[in-house]
Amino acid sequence: AGVGRSGTFIALDALLEKAKHQDTIDILEFTHRMR
């Protein structure tokens, strides 16, 4: 099952919010937490 546009948008929005509060973002760790 692939991730649709809605899932991609939600993930990007959450990542951008996290980026506002942190200097670096671990995308791999973020992806594991999303799953």
Buried (B, 14 or more C-beta within 10 A) or exposed (E): EEEEEEEEEEBEEEBEEEEEEEEEEEEEEEEEEEE
